[in-house]
Amino acid sequence: MVRKQIYIEPRQDNSLKKQAHDLGVTEAEVIRRAIDRQMTSVRLSIRDLKAWERERAFITKRMAKGHAPGGRQWKREDAYEERLMRYGR
Protein backbone atom coordinates (compact mmCIF):
# COMPACT_ATOMS: atom_id res chain seq x y z
CA MET A 1 0.00 0.00 0.00
CA VAL A 2 1.02 3.58 -0.66
CA ARG A 3 0.07 6.20 1.89
CA LYS A 4 -1.81 9.27 0.58
CA GLN A 5 -3.02 12.26 2.52
CA ILE A 6 -5.98 14.18 1.08
CA TYR A 7 -8.41 16.90 2.08
CA ILE A 8 -12.13 16.34 1.70
CA GLU A 9 -15.21 18.42 2.43
CA PRO A 10 -17.06 17.85 5.73
CA ARG A 11 -20.08 16.47 3.82
CA GLN A 12 -17.76 13.99 2.05
CA ASP A 13 -16.33 12.96 5.41
CA ASN A 14 -19.82 12.32 6.78
CA SER A 15 -20.78 10.30 3.70
CA LEU A 16 -17.50 8.36 3.85
CA LYS A 17 -18.00 7.44 7.49
CA LYS A 18 -21.59 6.34 6.90
CA GLN A 19 -20.73 4.27 3.83
CA ALA A 20 -17.80 2.58 5.59
CA HIS A 21 -20.02 1.76 8.56
CA ASP A 22 -22.87 0.47 6.35
CA LEU A 23 -20.49 -1.73 4.33
CA GLY A 24 -18.51 -2.90 7.35
CA VAL A 25 -15.17 -1.81 5.84
CA THR A 26 -12.63 0.89 6.56
CA GLU A 27 -12.90 4.39 5.17
CA ALA A 28 -9.70 3.70 3.22
CA GLU A 29 -11.36 0.70 1.56
CA VAL A 30 -14.32 2.85 0.48
CA ILE A 31 -11.88 5.35 -1.04
CA ARG A 32 -9.93 2.58 -2.85
CA ARG A 33 -13.18 1.18 -4.30
CA ALA A 34 -14.24 4.66 -5.43
CA ILE A 35 -10.88 5.15 -7.17
CA ASP A 36 -11.25 1.78 -8.93
CA ARG A 37 -14.76 2.67 -10.12
CA GLN A 38 -13.54 6.03 -11.41
CA MET A 39 -10.65 4.44 -13.32
CA THR A 40 -13.01 1.89 -14.88
CA SER A 41 -15.36 4.69 -15.90
CA VAL A 42 -12.51 6.61 -17.55
CA ARG A 43 -11.36 3.49 -19.45
CA LEU A 44 -14.90 2.89 -20.71
CA SER A 45 -15.17 6.49 -21.87
CA ILE A 46 -11.93 6.16 -23.82
CA ARG A 47 -13.14 2.90 -25.38
CA ASP A 48 -16.44 4.54 -26.38
CA LEU A 49 -14.51 7.39 -27.99
CA LYS A 50 -12.50 4.91 -30.06
CA ALA A 51 -15.72 3.23 -31.18
CA TRP A 52 -17.05 6.59 -32.33
CA GLU A 53 -13.81 7.28 -34.21
CA ARG A 54 -14.20 3.95 -36.05
CA GLU A 55 -17.82 4.77 -36.82
CA ARG A 56 -16.89 8.23 -38.10
CA ALA A 57 -14.18 6.75 -40.36
CA PHE A 58 -16.74 4.29 -41.76
CA ILE A 59 -19.24 7.10 -42.43
CA THR A 60 -16.58 9.26 -44.09
CA LYS A 61 -15.56 6.36 -46.33
CA ARG A 62 -19.18 5.78 -47.37
CA MET A 63 -19.71 9.47 -48.07
CA ALA A 64 -16.57 9.63 -50.23
CA LYS A 65 -18.11 7.09 -52.61
CA GLY A 66 -20.81 9.61 -53.50
CA HIS A 67 -24.31 8.73 -54.61
CA ALA A 68 -24.85 5.30 -56.09
CA PRO A 69 -26.10 5.39 -59.66
CA GLY A 70 -29.79 4.51 -59.75
CA GLY A 71 -30.24 5.19 -56.03
CA ARG A 72 -29.23 3.10 -53.09
CA GLN A 73 -29.29 -0.65 -53.41
CA TRP A 74 -29.60 -1.45 -49.71
CA LYS A 75 -32.20 -1.20 -47.00
CA ARG A 76 -31.79 0.59 -43.69
CA GLU A 77 -32.04 -2.77 -41.87
CA ASP A 78 -29.01 -3.99 -43.82
CA ALA A 79 -26.96 -1.06 -42.51
CA TYR A 80 -27.97 -1.88 -38.93
CA GLU A 81 -27.00 -5.52 -39.40
CA GLU A 82 -23.63 -4.51 -40.86
CA ARG A 83 -23.00 -2.21 -37.92
CA LEU A 84 -23.86 -4.97 -35.45
CA MET A 85 -21.50 -7.39 -37.16
CA ARG A 86 -18.74 -4.78 -37.36
CA TYR A 87 -18.97 -3.30 -33.86
CA GLY A 88 -21.15 -5.65 -31.84
CA ARG A 89 -23.54 -2.90 -30.79
C-alpha positions, 0 to 999 in steps of 0.5 A: 500500500502507498500512503496518501493524505488528502483533504475532503469536504465535511459532507464527504467525510460524513458520507464516507464514514456512513458508507464505511459503517454500512459496508462494514469496511474501513474508510480507506477501503471505500476510497480505494473502491471509489478510485477503482470505479472512477478508473473503470469509468474513464477506461470505458469512456476512452473505449467509447470514444475509439468506437465513435472514431471507427464509426466516423471513419466508416461514415466518411468512407461511405460518403466519399463514394458519393451517390450510387447510380440509380439510387441506393441498393440497400435497406436501412435494416441492412446497414444496422445488421452490418454495424452490429456485425462490425462493432457488436452494438 
